[in-house]
């Protein structure tokens, strides 16, 4: 039961960040998965606060992108 609550909270944080600031969220995903070109304009859009320890789905997406792309 408690594992579901952690995952549900993480999913809600991910969806909320993607809906509220889609460009910043996608840029952050690409930056931490090393797929973003190193341009100052793009790096300024990275939201480091999204990389919170409890944001499990965000970390999953970053690791997925690192491994398969």
HELIX and SHEET records of a PDB file:
HELIX    1   1 UNK A    2  UNK A   20  1                                  19    
HELIX    2   2 UNK A   22  UNK A   32  1                                  11    
HELIX    3   3 UNK A   40  UNK A   44  1                                   5    
HELIX    4   4 UNK A   48  UNK A   50  5                                   3    
HELIX    5   5 UNK A   56  UNK A   68  1                                  13    
END                                                                             
